[in-house]
Structures are given as structure tokens and as C-alpha cells.
Amino acid sequence: MRTRTLLACMVLAAAWLACADTCMAQNKLAYVDLTKIFSEYYKTKDYDKVLGDKQTAYEGERDKMVAEIKQFQDKMNLLSDKEKDAKKSDLENKIKNLQEFDRSKQGDLRKEQDEKMKELLKDINDAIKQYSTKEGYSFVFNDRVLVYQDKAFDITDKVVEIVNKNKPAGKK
């Protein structure tokens, strides 16, 4: 009885291994370097420039507000104590306005950056799906989660071509 059970288990294990081997042979595997795709995607470069311009404009406005506050403080230093007390609330309001401006602009920039990142990642995921479906890949992994990867399974450059296929003429 034990022999039959052992023999049955061995036959089932062999059948399972043969099936698993066949199933694995039918599945194509690949991986991508998301960081490389993201950095080489022309929309990422365009957005970095737009965000940089917005950041520069914000910093320019902020610098003007800070200079105005410093100038107001310098003028206050020349006043008598009574006059300083009268102007103190004006200074506090200017500082509060600066803090609110900082909070608001930084929040807006962060929100815009998050939205754009989602859009770019969606484009990249769509390109990976498009290429994988067309080429018959069953699994595509992010290279960051792999301990070892054979370069033969790297489809990063193909995905970069797909995301950049609609790049306007004249863009690097």
C-alpha cells in the first residue's frame, strides 16, 4: 500500500514537473528598466523644462516678497518704539502672506508634478503592454525587483522607441 502511494506521488510529481516545464516554455519573459524609459521619454524632458520654468517664476516672486519684508524691517529699525509697535502687525501680515504663498505654490507644483508623473507612467505602462501583447510576452518585470537578469530578456529600448514614436520633429 505504501509502495503504491509512493509510486502514485512520484508519477504525479513527474507529471506536474512536465506540465510546469511545458507551461514555462510557452511563456515569454522580459524585463524593463523603468528609470531609463522614464528618463529617455521625450515628454519627461519637456515636462522637466516646464516645471523648471514654473519653479524659477515662483522663486522670483518669492525673492521679491522676501526683499520687500527685509526692506520693511530695515525701515522699522529706524523708527521709535511706539512707531515700531504700530507697524509690527503690518510686518506679521507680510510674513504670513509669504508663508501662505510658499505653502500654496509648493503644493500646486507638487500636485502638478504628481499628476504629470501618473500620466507619464500610464503612457509607459501602455507602451509596455502594447509591445508585450504584440510580441507574445506573458510576463514583463521591472528590473529593480530582479536579483539577476540576462540582457537577452531586456526590452527597454523597444519600449523607449514606442513611447517616443510620436515625438514632434526637431526635439532631441
OpenMM code with the backbone's topology and positions (N, CA, C; nanometers):
from openmm import Vec3, app, unit

residues = "MET ARG THR ARG THR LEU LEU ALA CYS MET VAL LEU ALA ALA ALA TRP LEU ALA CYS ALA ASP THR CYS MET ALA GLN ASN LYS LEU ALA TYR VAL ASP LEU THR LYS ILE PHE SER GLU TYR TYR LYS THR LYS ASP TYR ASP LYS VAL LEU GLY ASP LYS GLN THR ALA TYR GLU GLY GLU ARG ASP LYS MET VAL ALA GLU ILE LYS GLN PHE GLN ASP LYS MET ASN LEU LEU SER ASP LYS GLU LYS ASP ALA LYS LYS SER ASP LEU GLU ASN LYS ILE LYS ASN LEU GLN GLU PHE ASP ARG SER LYS GLN GLY ASP LEU ARG LYS GLU GLN ASP GLU LYS MET LYS GLU LEU LEU LYS ASP ILE ASN ASP ALA ILE LYS GLN TYR SER THR LYS GLU GLY TYR SER PHE VAL PHE ASN ASP ARG VAL LEU VAL TYR GLN ASP LYS ALA PHE ASP ILE THR ASP LYS VAL VAL GLU ILE VAL ASN LYS ASN LYS PRO ALA GLY LYS LYS".split()
positions = [
    Vec3(0.0821, -0.1179, 0.0000),
    Vec3(0.0000, 0.0000, 0.0000),
    Vec3(0.0881, 0.1265, 0.0000),
    Vec3(0.1898, 0.1266, 0.0868),
    Vec3(0.2815, 0.2407, 0.0913),
    Vec3(0.3558, 0.2557, -0.0395),
    Vec3(0.3929, 0.1468, -0.0967),
    Vec3(0.4667, 0.1495, -0.2227),
    Vec3(0.3801, 0.2106, -0.3320),
    Vec3(0.2529, 0.1695, -0.3349),
    Vec3(0.1620, 0.2248, -0.4362),
    Vec3(0.1415, 0.3746, -0.4154),
    Vec3(0.1263, 0.4170, -0.2920),
    Vec3(0.1074, 0.5585, -0.2620),
    Vec3(0.2313, 0.6378, -0.3016),
    Vec3(0.3482, 0.5851, -0.2678),
    Vec3(0.4737, 0.6490, -0.3027),
    Vec3(0.4894, 0.6562, -0.4538),
    Vec3(0.4574, 0.5478, -0.5218),
    Vec3(0.4667, 0.5428, -0.6674),
    Vec3(0.3686, 0.6420, -0.7300),
    Vec3(0.2478, 0.6518, -0.6776),
    Vec3(0.1472, 0.7451, -0.7290),
    Vec3(0.1942, 0.8896, -0.7096),
    Vec3(0.2527, 0.9184, -0.5943),
    Vec3(0.3051, 1.0535, -0.5677),
    Vec3(0.4172, 1.0878, -0.6643),
    Vec3(0.5033, 0.9916, -0.6917),
    Vec3(0.6150, 1.0146, -0.7835),
    Vec3(0.5629, 1.0396, -0.9252),
    Vec3(0.4630, 0.9642, -0.9668),
    Vec3(0.4055, 0.9820, -1.1005),
    Vec3(0.3391, 1.1195, -1.1107),
    Vec3(0.2648, 1.1592, -1.0075),
    Vec3(0.2005, 1.2903, -1.0068),
    Vec3(0.3042, 1.4024, -1.0080),
    Vec3(0.4103, 1.3875, -0.9310),
    Vec3(0.5158, 1.4888, -0.9274),
    Vec3(0.5829, 1.5010, -1.0634),
    Vec3(0.6105, 1.3887, -1.1272),
    Vec3(0.6725, 1.3906, -1.2595),
    Vec3(0.5796, 1.4574, -1.3608),
    Vec3(0.4503, 1.4265, -1.3529),
    Vec3(0.3531, 1.4866, -1.4443),
    Vec3(0.3451, 1.6373, -1.4212),
    Vec3(0.3450, 1.6768, -1.2935),
    Vec3(0.3391, 1.8195, -1.2618),
    Vec3(0.4630, 1.8916, -1.3143),
    Vec3(0.5809, 1.8319, -1.2952),
    Vec3(0.7048, 1.8922, -1.3439),
    Vec3(0.7037, 1.9031, -1.4958),
    Vec3(0.6553, 1.7997, -1.5645),
    Vec3(0.6492, 1.8037, -1.7104),
    Vec3(0.5541, 1.9138, -1.7566),
    Vec3(0.4410, 1.9268, -1.6885),
    Vec3(0.3437, 2.0311, -1.7230),
    Vec3(0.4023, 2.1692, -1.6946),
    Vec3(0.4657, 2.1841, -1.5812),
    Vec3(0.5256, 2.3127, -1.5445),
    Vec3(0.6340, 2.3498, -1.6441),
    Vec3(0.7123, 2.2512, -1.6848),
    Vec3(0.8186, 2.2745, -1.7819),
    Vec3(0.7594, 2.3186, -1.9154),
    Vec3(0.6531, 2.2534, -1.9571),
    Vec3(0.5861, 2.2880, -2.0827),
    Vec3(0.5231, 2.4266, -2.0722),
    Vec3(0.4565, 2.4546, -1.9605),
    Vec3(0.3925, 2.5850, -1.9415),
    Vec3(0.4970, 2.6960, -1.9425),
    Vec3(0.6094, 2.6744, -1.8779),
    Vec3(0.7151, 2.7752, -1.8740),
    Vec3(0.7742, 2.7963, -2.0125),
    Vec3(0.7830, 2.6896, -2.0909),
    Vec3(0.8378, 2.7016, -2.2252),
    Vec3(0.7445, 2.7856, -2.3124),
    Vec3(0.6159, 2.7846, -2.2851),
    Vec3(0.5190, 2.8605, -2.3636),
    Vec3(0.5130, 3.0074, -2.3218),
    Vec3(0.5596, 3.0412, -2.2044),
    Vec3(0.5553, 3.1780, -2.1553),
    Vec3(0.6850, 3.2499, -2.1880),
    Vec3(0.6713, 3.3680, -2.2487),
    Vec3(0.7885, 3.4506, -2.2756),
    Vec3(0.8038, 3.5500, -2.1608),
    Vec3(0.9248, 3.5680, -2.1169),
    Vec3(0.9549, 3.6581, -2.0063),
    Vec3(1.0450, 3.7712, -2.0554),
    Vec3(1.0292, 3.8875, -1.9931),
    Vec3(1.1150, 4.0012, -2.0252),
    Vec3(1.1185, 4.0941, -1.9045),
    Vec3(1.2064, 4.1916, -1.9118),
    Vec3(1.2110, 4.2946, -1.8078),
    Vec3(1.2425, 4.4282, -1.8728),
    Vec3(1.2113, 4.5353, -1.8007),
    Vec3(1.2394, 4.6708, -1.8486),
    Vec3(1.3055, 4.7515, -1.7380),
    Vec3(1.3831, 4.8481, -1.7793),
    Vec3(1.4443, 4.9443, -1.6883),
    Vec3(1.3551, 5.0690, -1.6909),
    Vec3(1.2622, 5.0783, -1.5955),
    Vec3(1.1662, 5.1892, -1.5942),
    Vec3(1.2347, 5.3253, -1.5809),
    Vec3(1.3427, 5.3300, -1.5070),
    Vec3(1.4144, 5.4561, -1.4892),
    Vec3(1.4675, 5.5058, -1.6230),
    Vec3(1.5245, 5.4160, -1.7011),
    Vec3(1.5785, 5.4531, -1.8326),
    Vec3(1.4662, 5.4964, -1.9258),
    Vec3(1.3572, 5.4218, -1.9280),
    Vec3(1.2444, 5.4584, -2.0140),
    Vec3(1.1929, 5.5963, -1.9746),
    Vec3(1.1741, 5.6160, -1.8466),
    Vec3(1.1222, 5.7427, -1.7964),
    Vec3(1.2147, 5.8581, -1.8346),
    Vec3(1.3439, 5.8399, -1.8160),
    Vec3(1.4376, 5.9495, -1.8431),
    Vec3(1.4565, 5.9747, -1.9926),
    Vec3(1.4367, 5.8754, -2.0767),
    Vec3(1.4535, 5.8939, -2.2210),
    Vec3(1.3236, 5.9290, -2.2928),
    Vec3(1.2133, 5.9299, -2.2204),
    Vec3(1.0837, 5.9646, -2.2793),
    Vec3(1.0825, 6.1148, -2.3050),
    Vec3(1.0553, 6.1552, -2.4280),
    Vec3(1.0613, 6.2975, -2.4621),
    Vec3(0.9648, 6.3827, -2.3794),
    Vec3(0.8499, 6.3272, -2.3406),
    Vec3(0.7550, 6.4052, -2.2602),
    Vec3(0.8117, 6.4347, -2.1215),
    Vec3(0.8947, 6.3460, -2.0687),
    Vec3(0.9579, 6.3703, -1.9393),
    Vec3(1.0496, 6.4913, -1.9495),
    Vec3(1.1277, 6.4952, -2.0560),
    Vec3(1.2199, 6.6070, -2.0758),
    Vec3(1.1435, 6.7378, -2.0948),
    Vec3(1.0359, 6.7335, -2.1733),
    Vec3(0.9543, 6.8537, -2.1939),
    Vec3(0.8954, 6.9015, -2.0621),
    Vec3(0.8440, 6.8083, -1.9848),
    Vec3(0.7813, 6.8459, -1.8590),
    Vec3(0.8841, 6.9006, -1.7596),
    Vec3(1.0029, 6.8425, -1.7579),
    Vec3(1.1071, 6.8932, -1.6682),
    Vec3(1.1362, 7.0405, -1.6977),
    Vec3(1.1368, 7.0772, -1.8259),
    Vec3(1.1615, 7.2165, -1.8625),
    Vec3(1.0464, 7.3051, -1.8157),
    Vec3(0.9219, 7.2614, -1.8385),
    Vec3(0.8051, 7.3398, -1.7970),
    Vec3(0.8051, 7.3579, -1.6450),
    Vec3(0.8285, 7.2492, -1.5738),
    Vec3(0.8300, 7.2569, -1.4273),
    Vec3(0.9444, 7.3453, -1.3790),
    Vec3(1.0599, 7.3355, -1.4429),
    Vec3(1.1737, 7.4205, -1.4064),
    Vec3(1.1418, 7.5684, -1.4257),
    Vec3(1.0721, 7.6001, -1.5359),
    Vec3(1.0328, 7.7391, -1.5614),
    Vec3(0.9348, 7.7884, -1.4550),
    Vec3(0.8398, 7.7029, -1.4187),
    Vec3(0.7428, 7.7410, -1.3147),
    Vec3(0.8122, 7.7597, -1.1799),
    Vec3(0.9081, 7.6732, -1.1504),
    Vec3(0.9835, 7.6829, -1.0252),
    Vec3(1.0627, 7.8138, -1.0226),
    Vec3(1.1247, 7.8496, -1.1350),
    Vec3(1.2022, 7.9734, -1.1433),
    Vec3(1.1117, 8.0952, -1.1246),
    Vec3(0.9943, 8.0927, -1.1869),
    Vec3(0.9000, 8.2046, -1.1714),
    Vec3(0.8549, 8.2168, -1.0258),
    Vec3(0.8254, 8.1034, -0.9635),
    Vec3(0.7851, 8.1030, -0.8223),
    Vec3(0.8967, 8.1619, -0.7351),
    Vec3(1.0192, 8.1183, -0.7587),
    Vec3(1.1319, 8.1671, -0.6787),
    Vec3(1.1527, 8.3165, -0.6984),
    Vec3(1.1301, 8.3652, -0.8213),
    Vec3(1.1424, 8.5090, -0.8477),
    Vec3(1.0397, 8.5895, -0.7688),
    Vec3(0.9149, 8.5411, -0.7693),
    Vec3(0.8100, 8.6089, -0.6922),
    Vec3(0.8414, 8.6049, -0.5435),
    Vec3(0.8880, 8.4910, -0.4989),
    Vec3(0.9201, 8.4743, -0.3566),
    Vec3(1.0339, 8.5673, -0.3157),
    Vec3(1.1362, 8.5751, -0.3992),
    Vec3(1.2501, 8.6622, -0.3697),
    Vec3(1.2067, 8.8082, -0.3575),
    Vec3(1.1136, 8.8496, -0.4430),
    Vec3(1.0622, 8.9875, -0.4343),
    Vec3(0.9918, 9.0096, -0.3007),
    Vec3(0.9126, 8.9113, -0.2596),
    Vec3(0.8395, 8.9240, -0.1325),
    Vec3(0.9376, 8.9288, -0.0146),
    Vec3(1.0408, 8.8453, -0.0183),
    Vec3(1.1413, 8.8428, 0.0893),
    Vec3(1.2155, 8.9757, 0.0939),
    Vec3(1.2517, 9.0294, -0.0233),
    Vec3(1.3222, 9.1585, -0.0280),
    Vec3(1.2347, 9.2698, 0.0285),
    Vec3(1.1058, 9.2622, -0.0022),
    Vec3(1.0111, 9.3617, 0.0491),
    Vec3(1.0033, 9.3548, 0.2016),
    Vec3(1.0011, 9.2350, 0.2559),
    Vec3(0.9960, 9.2176, 0.4017),
    Vec3(1.1241, 9.2694, 0.4660),
    Vec3(1.2388, 9.2386, 0.4060),
    Vec3(1.3664, 9.2871, 0.4613),
    Vec3(1.3725, 9.4395, 0.4580),
    Vec3(1.3270, 9.4961, 0.3495),
    Vec3(1.3261, 9.6415, 0.3367),
    Vec3(1.2333, 9.7038, 0.4428),
    Vec3(1.1202, 9.6424, 0.4643),
    Vec3(1.0247, 9.6901, 0.5659),
    Vec3(1.0875, 9.6803, 0.7053),
    Vec3(1.1591, 9.5689, 0.7312),
    Vec3(1.2257, 9.5522, 0.8615),
    Vec3(1.3339, 9.6584, 0.8801),
    Vec3(1.4101, 9.6864, 0.7744),
    Vec3(1.5148, 9.7885, 0.7837),
    Vec3(1.4547, 9.9260, 0.8166),
    Vec3(1.3427, 9.9558, 0.7543),
    Vec3(1.2754, 10.0835, 0.7827),
    Vec3(1.2233, 10.0872, 0.9259),
    Vec3(1.1742, 9.9712, 0.9722),
    Vec3(1.1221, 9.9653, 1.1093),
    Vec3(1.2316, 9.9894, 1.2120),
    Vec3(1.3524, 9.9455, 1.1809),
    Vec3(1.4641, 9.9636, 1.2743),
    Vec3(1.4958, 10.1117, 1.2980),
    Vec3(1.4562, 10.1956, 1.2043),
    Vec3(1.4831, 10.3388, 1.2171),
    Vec3(1.3739, 10.4132, 1.2946),
    Vec3(1.2639, 10.3434, 1.3211),
    Vec3(1.1500, 10.4068, 1.3875),
    Vec3(1.1627, 10.4012, 1.5406),
    Vec3(1.0862, 10.4832, 1.6048),
    Vec3(1.0808, 10.4803, 1.7513),
    Vec3(1.0024, 10.3571, 1.7945),
    Vec3(1.0113, 10.3245, 1.9225),
    Vec3(0.9426, 10.2057, 1.9743),
    Vec3(0.7919, 10.2136, 1.9522),
    Vec3(0.7367, 10.3309, 1.9698),
    Vec3(0.5927, 10.3485, 1.9525),
    Vec3(0.5530, 10.3235, 1.8059),
    Vec3(0.6308, 10.3777, 1.7144),
    Vec3(0.6038, 10.3597, 1.5716),
    Vec3(0.6255, 10.2131, 1.5300),
    Vec3(0.7262, 10.1484, 1.5912),
    Vec3(0.7530, 10.0064, 1.5630),
    Vec3(0.6332, 9.9209, 1.6016),
    Vec3(0.5760, 9.9503, 1.7192),
    Vec3(0.4595, 9.8747, 1.7654),
    Vec3(0.3424, 9.8890, 1.6681),
    Vec3(0.3283, 10.0096, 1.6122),
    Vec3(0.2186, 10.0339, 1.5184),
    Vec3(0.2402, 9.9563, 1.3867),
    Vec3(0.3626, 9.9393, 1.3474),
    Vec3(0.3952, 9.8722, 1.2193),
    Vec3(0.4167, 9.7212, 1.2351),
    Vec3(0.4214, 9.6759, 1.3586),
    Vec3(0.4503, 9.5340, 1.3850),
    Vec3(0.3472, 9.4416, 1.3191),
    Vec3(0.2197, 9.4779, 1.3257),
    Vec3(0.1157, 9.3918, 1.2656),
    Vec3(0.1292, 9.3876, 1.1137),
    Vec3(0.1737, 9.5000, 1.0530),
    Vec3(0.1963, 9.5001, 0.9076),
    Vec3(0.3068, 9.4013, 0.8702),
    Vec3(0.4119, 9.3989, 0.9497),
    Vec3(0.5217, 9.3059, 0.9248),
    Vec3(0.4747, 9.1616, 0.9409),
    Vec3(0.3995, 9.1356, 1.0459),
    Vec3(0.3479, 8.9999, 1.0679),
    Vec3(0.2573, 8.9556, 0.9531),
    Vec3(0.1768, 9.0473, 0.9008),
    Vec3(0.0906, 9.0149, 0.7864),
    Vec3(0.1731, 8.9824, 0.6619),
    Vec3(0.2781, 9.0587, 0.6390),
    Vec3(0.3656, 9.0327, 0.5239),
    Vec3(0.4318, 8.8944, 0.5367),
    Vec3(0.4743, 8.8597, 0.6558),
    Vec3(0.5375, 8.7292, 0.6785),
    Vec3(0.4345, 8.6173, 0.6594),
    Vec3(0.3129, 8.6365, 0.7106),
    Vec3(0.2067, 8.5371, 0.6915),
    Vec3(0.1738, 8.5193, 0.5431),
    Vec3(0.1689, 8.6305, 0.4713),
    Vec3(0.1414, 8.6235, 0.3273),
    Vec3(0.2506, 8.5452, 0.2543),
    Vec3(0.3750, 8.5666, 0.2938),
    Vec3(0.4865, 8.4932, 0.2344),
    Vec3(0.4737, 8.3437, 0.2644),
    Vec3(0.4444, 8.3101, 0.3878),
    Vec3(0.4303, 8.1698, 0.4258),
    Vec3(0.3152, 8.1039, 0.3499),
    Vec3(0.2029, 8.1728, 0.3374),
    Vec3(0.0877, 8.1190, 0.2631),
    Vec3(0.1221, 8.1042, 0.1154),
    Vec3(0.1923, 8.2025, 0.0610),
    Vec3(0.2368, 8.1956, -0.0784),
    Vec3(0.3244, 8.0727, -0.0999),
    Vec3(0.4217, 8.0524, -0.0097),
    Vec3(0.5098, 7.9351, -0.0183),
    Vec3(0.4291, 7.8055, -0.0137),
    Vec3(0.3434, 7.7953, 0.0831),
    Vec3(0.2641, 7.6733, 0.1014),
    Vec3(0.1772, 7.6464, -0.0225),
    Vec3(0.1125, 7.7497, -0.0715),
    Vec3(0.0235, 7.7367, -0.1862),
    Vec3(0.0994, 7.6978, -0.3134),
    Vec3(0.2056, 7.7703, -0.3436),
    Vec3(0.2818, 7.7445, -0.4672),
    Vec3(0.3507, 7.6080, -0.4631),
    Vec3(0.4094, 7.5740, -0.3499),
    Vec3(0.4754, 7.4435, -0.3398),
    Vec3(0.3740, 7.3309, -0.3523),
    Vec3(0.2563, 7.3493, -0.2925),
    Vec3(0.1501, 7.2493, -0.3050),
    Vec3(0.1040, 7.2345, -0.4493),
    Vec3(0.0874, 7.3482, -0.5173),
    Vec3(0.0459, 7.3448, -0.6578),
    Vec3(0.1503, 7.2746, -0.7448),
    Vec3(0.2765, 7.3082, -0.7227),
    Vec3(0.3838, 7.2453, -0.8011),
    Vec3(0.3907, 7.0946, -0.7747),
    Vec3(0.3786, 7.0556, -0.6493),
    Vec3(0.3824, 6.9136, -0.6128),
    Vec3(0.2647, 6.8382, -0.6756),
    Vec3(0.1461, 6.8997, -0.6690),
    Vec3(0.0267, 6.8373, -0.7262),
    Vec3(0.0419, 6.8211, -0.8778),
    Vec3(0.0903, 6.9242, -0.9435),
    Vec3(0.1106, 6.9172, -1.0883),
    Vec3(0.2142, 6.8103, -1.1235),
    Vec3(0.3196, 6.8031, -1.0449),
    Vec3(0.4226, 6.7025, -1.0690),
    Vec3(0.3657, 6.5615, -1.0519),
    Vec3(0.2872, 6.5397, -0.9476),
    Vec3(0.2260, 6.4079, -0.9254),
    Vec3(0.1335, 6.3693, -1.0404),
    Vec3(0.0520, 6.4641, -1.0859),
    Vec3(-0.0402, 6.4361, -1.1961),
    Vec3(0.0363, 6.4018, -1.3236),
    Vec3(0.1429, 6.4767, -1.3493),
    Vec3(0.2218, 6.4528, -1.4704),
    Vec3(0.2928, 6.3180, -1.4618),
    Vec3(0.3419, 6.2836, -1.3429),
    Vec3(0.4085, 6.1537, -1.3251),
    Vec3(0.3118, 6.0398, -1.3545),
    Vec3(0.1876, 6.0524, -1.3062),
    Vec3(0.0871, 5.9499, -1.3325),
    Vec3(0.0624, 5.9370, -1.4823),
    Vec3(0.0534, 6.0504, -1.5494),
    Vec3(0.0300, 6.0499, -1.6937),
    Vec3(0.1464, 5.9820, -1.7674),
    Vec3(0.2681, 6.0185, -1.7309),
    Vec3(0.3858, 5.9604, -1.7967),
    Vec3(0.3950, 5.8107, -1.7695),
    Vec3(0.3710, 5.7709, -1.6454),
    Vec3(0.3763, 5.6282, -1.6124),
    Vec3(0.2666, 5.5495, -1.6841),
    Vec3(0.1504, 5.6113, -1.7021),
    Vec3(0.0433, 5.5452, -1.7775),
    Vec3(0.0876, 5.5246, -1.9225),
    Vec3(0.1469, 5.6278, -1.9829),
    Vec3(0.1977, 5.6153, -2.1197),
    Vec3(0.2994, 5.5014, -2.1294),
    Vec3(0.3900, 5.4947, -2.0324),
    Vec3(0.4941, 5.3915, -2.0328),
    Vec3(0.4320, 5.2536, -2.0151),
    Vec3(0.3402, 5.2408, -1.9195),
    Vec3(0.2735, 5.1113, -1.8992),
    Vec3(0.1960, 5.0677, -2.0233),
    Vec3(0.1305, 5.1632, -2.0895),
    Vec3(0.0578, 5.1314, -2.2125),
    Vec3(0.1535, 5.0826, -2.3212),
    Vec3(0.2695, 5.1473, -2.3317),
    Vec3(0.3684, 5.1065, -2.4314),
    Vec3(0.4223, 4.9669, -2.4015),
    Vec3(0.4464, 4.9391, -2.2739),
    Vec3(0.4944, 4.8058, -2.2345),
    Vec3(0.3882, 4.7015, -2.2686),
    Vec3(0.2654, 4.7319, -2.2371),
    Vec3(0.1551, 4.6385, -2.2663),
    Vec3(0.1417, 4.6174, -2.4173),
    Vec3(0.1486, 4.7259, -2.4928),
    Vec3(0.1369, 4.7175, -2.6387),
    Vec3(0.2460, 4.6282, -2.6974),
    Vec3(0.3699, 4.6532, -2.6574),
    Vec3(0.4816, 4.5740, -2.7098),
    Vec3(0.4718, 4.4289, -2.6636),
    Vec3(0.4396, 4.4087, -2.5384),
    Vec3(0.4321, 4.2729, -2.4825),
    Vec3(0.3222, 4.1917, -2.5496),
    Vec3(0.2087, 4.2530, -2.5737),
    Vec3(0.0977, 4.1839, -2.6400),
    Vec3(0.1361, 4.1493, -2.7832),
    Vec3(0.1932, 4.2453, -2.8531),
    Vec3(0.2329, 4.2252, -2.9926),
    Vec3(0.3365, 4.1134, -3.0065),
    Vec3(0.4314, 4.1085, -2.9131),
    Vec3(0.5409, 4.0115, -2.9205),
    Vec3(0.5133, 3.8824, -2.8445),
    Vec3(0.3991, 3.8736, -2.7778),
    Vec3(0.3600, 3.7498, -2.7102),
    Vec3(0.4269, 3.7239, -2.5764),
    Vec3(0.4617, 3.8306, -2.5046),
    Vec3(0.5213, 3.8135, -2.3721),
    Vec3(0.4117, 3.7863, -2.2694),
    Vec3(0.4376, 3.6902, -2.1822),
    Vec3(0.3430, 3.6586, -2.0757),
    Vec3(0.3704, 3.7415, -1.9508),
    Vec3(0.4974, 3.7695, -1.9257),
    Vec3(0.5384, 3.8435, -1.8061),
    Vec3(0.6460, 3.9445, -1.8426),
    Vec3(0.6309, 4.0678, -1.7909),
    Vec3(0.7343, 4.1703, -1.8035),
    Vec3(0.7565, 4.2261, -1.6642),
    Vec3(0.8805, 4.2211, -1.6201),
    Vec3(0.9159, 4.2625, -1.4848),
    Vec3(0.9920, 4.3941, -1.4860),
    Vec3(0.9862, 4.4633, -1.3740),
    Vec3(1.0674, 4.5814, -1.3508),
    Vec3(1.2049, 4.5314, -1.3087),
    Vec3(1.3106, 4.5814, -1.3691),
    Vec3(1.4450, 4.5309, -1.3389),
    Vec3(1.4877, 4.5551, -1.1944),
    Vec3(1.4241, 4.6475, -1.1251),
    Vec3(1.4623, 4.6766, -0.9865),
    Vec3(1.4281, 4.5642, -0.8891),
    Vec3(1.3331, 4.4791, -0.9259),
    Vec3(1.2940, 4.3718, -0.8350),
    Vec3(1.3655, 4.2407, -0.8667),
    Vec3(1.4495, 4.2413, -0.9683),
    Vec3(1.5203, 4.1195, -1.0070),
    Vec3(1.6595, 4.1180, -0.9449),
    Vec3(1.6972, 4.0046, -0.8960),
    Vec3(1.8308, 3.9897, -0.8390),
    Vec3(1.9325, 3.9724, -0.9519),
    Vec3(1.8936, 3.9011, -1.0532),
    Vec3(1.9797, 3.8786, -1.1690),
    Vec3(1.8931, 3.8860, -1.2939),
    Vec3(1.9471, 3.9453, -1.3995),
    Vec3(1.8753, 3.9473, -1.5250),
    Vec3(1.9730, 3.9300, -1.6406),
    Vec3(1.9298, 3.8520, -1.7370),
    Vec3(2.0062, 3.8284, -1.8582),
    Vec3(1.9658, 3.9373, -1.9578),
    Vec3(2.0615, 4.0081, -2.0130),
    Vec3(2.0335, 4.1185, -2.1052),
    Vec3(1.9504, 4.0748, -2.2259),
    Vec3(1.9504, 3.9461, -2.2568),
    Vec3(1.8715, 3.8958, -2.3694),
    Vec3(1.7217, 3.9161, -2.3454),
    Vec3(1.6808, 3.9320, -2.2214),
    Vec3(1.5392, 3.9491, -2.1874),
    Vec3(1.5011, 4.0962, -2.1684),
    Vec3(1.5938, 4.1878, -2.1947),
    Vec3(1.5711, 4.3307, -2.1748),
    Vec3(1.5003, 4.3898, -2.2979),
    Vec3(1.3795, 4.4428, -2.2782),
    Vec3(1.3042, 4.5047, -2.3878),
    Vec3(1.2925, 4.6560, -2.3689),
    Vec3(1.3764, 4.7111, -2.2838),
    Vec3(1.3708, 4.8538, -2.2525),
    Vec3(1.3802, 4.9412, -2.3770),
    Vec3(1.4771, 4.9162, -2.4630),
    Vec3(1.4971, 5.0012, -2.5805),
    Vec3(1.3774, 4.9961, -2.6759),
    Vec3(1.3124, 4.8814, -2.6855),
    Vec3(1.1927, 4.8694, -2.7698),
    Vec3(1.0795, 4.9557, -2.7141),
    Vec3(1.0652, 4.9571, -2.5826),
    Vec3(0.9601, 5.0382, -2.5192),
    Vec3(0.9930, 5.1870, -2.5341),
    Vec3(1.1207, 5.2241, -2.5229),
    Vec3(1.1609, 5.3636, -2.5426),
    Vec3(1.1233, 5.4080, -2.6846),
    Vec3(1.1452, 5.3213, -2.7824),
    Vec3(1.1065, 5.3536, -2.9203),
    Vec3(0.9563, 5.3784, -2.9297),
    Vec3(0.8775, 5.2975, -2.8631),
    Vec3(0.7314, 5.3121, -2.8690),
    Vec3(0.6864, 5.4425, -2.8043),
    Vec3(0.7365, 5.4742, -2.6852),
    Vec3(0.6913, 5.5974, -2.6184),
    Vec3(0.7370, 5.7222, -2.6924),
    Vec3(0.8453, 5.7109, -2.7675),
    Vec3(0.8973, 5.8267, -2.8394),
    Vec3(0.8543, 5.8313, -2.9857),
    Vec3(0.7697, 5.7390, -3.0296),
    Vec3(0.7336, 5.7353, -3.1713),
    Vec3(0.6535, 5.8582, -3.2145),
    Vec3(0.5849, 5.9239, -3.1226),
    Vec3(0.5066, 6.0432, -3.1565),
    Vec3(0.5781, 6.1723, -3.1211),
    Vec3(0.7078, 6.1643, -3.1006),
    Vec3(0.7850, 6.2839, -3.0633),
    Vec3(0.7806, 6.3839, -3.1797),
    Vec3(0.7475, 6.5078, -3.1488),
    Vec3(0.7438, 6.6098, -3.2545),
    Vec3(0.8814, 6.6272, -3.3192),
    Vec3(0.8813, 6.6582, -3.4459),
    Vec3(1.0071, 6.6781, -3.5205),
    Vec3(1.0865, 6.7916, -3.4582),
    Vec3(1.2155, 6.7765, -3.4556),
    Vec3(1.3048, 6.8814, -3.4042),
    Vec3(1.3364, 6.8660, -3.2569),
    Vec3(1.2733, 6.7745, -3.1859),
    Vec3(1.3018, 6.7524, -3.0435),
    Vec3(1.4140, 6.6505, -3.0325),
    Vec3(1.5010, 6.6737, -2.9353),
    Vec3(1.6115, 6.5792, -2.9121),
    Vec3(1.5676, 6.4686, -2.8213),
] * unit.nanometer
topology = app.Topology()
chain = topology.addChain("A")
for resn in residues:
    res = topology.addResidue(resn, chain)
    for name in ("N", "CA", "C"):
        topology.addAtom(name, app.Element.getBySymbol(name[0]), res)
